[in-house]
Amino acid sequence: MRSLSIRSFVLVCTLILAGNSPAQDLPRDTTTWQYSADQLRPFWKGDVVEQESVLFLRDSESGEARGSMLFPIREIISVRSSSGDITYQPGVDYRFIPGTREIVIPAGSRVLTTPPSALRRPANSQRHQLTHRDGNGEILFGAKLEYHQMQTHVTYKKADTVWPVTMPVFDPDSLPITLKKLRDRQPVSIVLLGDSISTGCNASGWGGAAPFQPAYQDLLVQHLREHYQADVVLTNLSVGGKSTPWGVTMIDQVTEQRPDLVILAFGMNDSAGRSPEEYGQNTAAMIQKTRVICPQAEFILIASMTGNRDWVRLNHDVFPKYRDQLASLCEPGIALADLTSVWGEFMQRKKDCDLTGNGVNHPNDFGHRVYAQVLSALLVP
């Protein structure tokens, strides 16, 4: 029964991806996107959070809407539409109390607000069945940028910098071969193998709309090239709807690229029913099979973001166990990028709709930047 559950879940995920245009077929006007090192500064460091996303939910009686930020706010630098073309005015379009995490949008504000009912759909009304855990209809599915367009971006100074999650710290001994090549400005080959998150789904650049932000893997490559002035080449073999057993079958394609660094990014689709032990064994097999052909290859293992807890298809209990399986594989040459713990803390402070790209299991622009920031913390001092 477990294998049938996984097949059913993967079929849904594959159909969801098929319901969009494939990433390579979408318009990709990235001329307005400008790389900035500030965008890759870790959100957990420093005094400023750049363009944190929030979806303001409107109260039907008062007309006000409210949203929460990750950190208490000392000062708001800007509040902008997700496209970046509208800047909202303090005291008119929004207000906040310094030292709190909440922003209030008054009735009549230009800031886009959304009634909670707009994030629901009647049962069986969508092409993909996304049954809500409470049984009351379905979660709104965003095929491209529906959630992005409802979200607002806030840049602010923190009143408190405390972040309780253990975050990656740069260690030159963790990925010594890759880091030496980067420091020496030698060409570096990176292969990414994962699911639809790693195809770039629901980043605005993938969706062909402003601000045309690239997905996390392309942000990472931009950052490495700029920081090290090295030739970094990424080969992305990720396919939507896939999980770790498929990853094991793809190692011949991985080793064809003679990678210096392999990034493995699975877990979202495995979570329909694959045990942590099998997930860990499959990941270990990918590493072992790669090193038969490419013994010097190093690895970053991504512990996936978590999806919408209200989607009945996801089993959230396994995500921390998957992460622990990945952590047990780490040694010099194998590093962990723990997005699972990051998302766990995110959900203590924000709503899923603040961070989602499609309503269920993809990140939005802010989430893709967080992915890139966590990976960059392992590779950039």
Steps between C-alpha positions, in 0.01 A plus 500: 500500500788736569632473142152571364482809719831624364397431139176688554680794658766515229229485233333804657832687514583406142156612382539826689825563317345395169218746565758778468713566198837329554759732649699523178187593300392791718590857402832588658547875467756545775626836376359684801661272759817644648727285713572647842708344775247646745240257369728211601590636842367241747169616644610377845806728502525877513240759585298508177266247340464556126162467329337256737168383358165521674145434383269734687174327595204738521236490772154511345351712777764767565653504154844500661766247409794377704822315439804393702869537430778263606658747742375787715512820296714797602453696180333430167718592205246422228172324433456415132279295274652164411580628150691789656320769301286643783644644821249545781487791742542463879210625707275494194534155350635321807590545865692309765609529860883494534620190680215282374493267199156602377415736214143629470344598168206738553183492294548708187875435476660446159670188636343188352310304765325165467199348676577152640220358285700587186759239598236223488324327214198264507575129501577358156499845339868501404691284259719378787329383817654687791264398778525716811572310819188638666288350221362838397577507129843536346804722529530750216762373256730757343627365169736790434506823703153524654640509855791724403252757371307496831814544710679818608874550560624671816859613565561593861750542782476248782424602855628160615743276313441179698459196275477168689574262212857376454602632161790395274838652572770523237762231558786470249541134598142403424530512119876538460541404134219723373606793715863476393401506135278802560773686689751417224250624237497165326188383310248328725231260378184471711222246437159547660271199530159545656127554458281785377628743763841467336363553150431854623124472534316816605797736508392814317772453236369149435148642473604780266391800708658784695734509680623199294700357790687180410445179692727406789754301299556785254528751786766276655698481175481879456624548855791258464609654171491851643672415826776275368528632143504136392335317212216312670287277276171351620337195343145464629360148460198557726153387389166576660324223688815296561633344820808314622453166316503690170807691619690172535425422134639836387860462618639417155373839379648664810846352450503589129549860614810412706363708788709660770186554707168314493194651668233242589159649573225247566241439768181684409368217281651225716292630791182338366607174661868416464663407829792706630719190483428441131545871427841493669603180323407644161697816570803298611472296180508817290819610675666161472412448133626848413832445674567177313543711186589836658684420825584867569138618472363686801137533604251738654190320627193721519249418772185628330274784600170373638176538307159626601393320817138530391555278193394145584752345258803609699634311799682767695628267768764354269677825402710529819577127477613542139724784615652280768570231242686756288692631802620147576664486155699819548880496525778702332382529142130462586313797650140554611278792396222478757196678357269275704593666828483845341146440374398354833592829668345701216166333570525602866518863391309526172223339295564250224334738253769761579771276359338266252542517127213271401293450817631155589865405445713762318677811633436854376773752416588554867515124554729452201729771640506324838599175327782687325606670823527170689702342218718808469578491872672166439702629205573870559683625809 
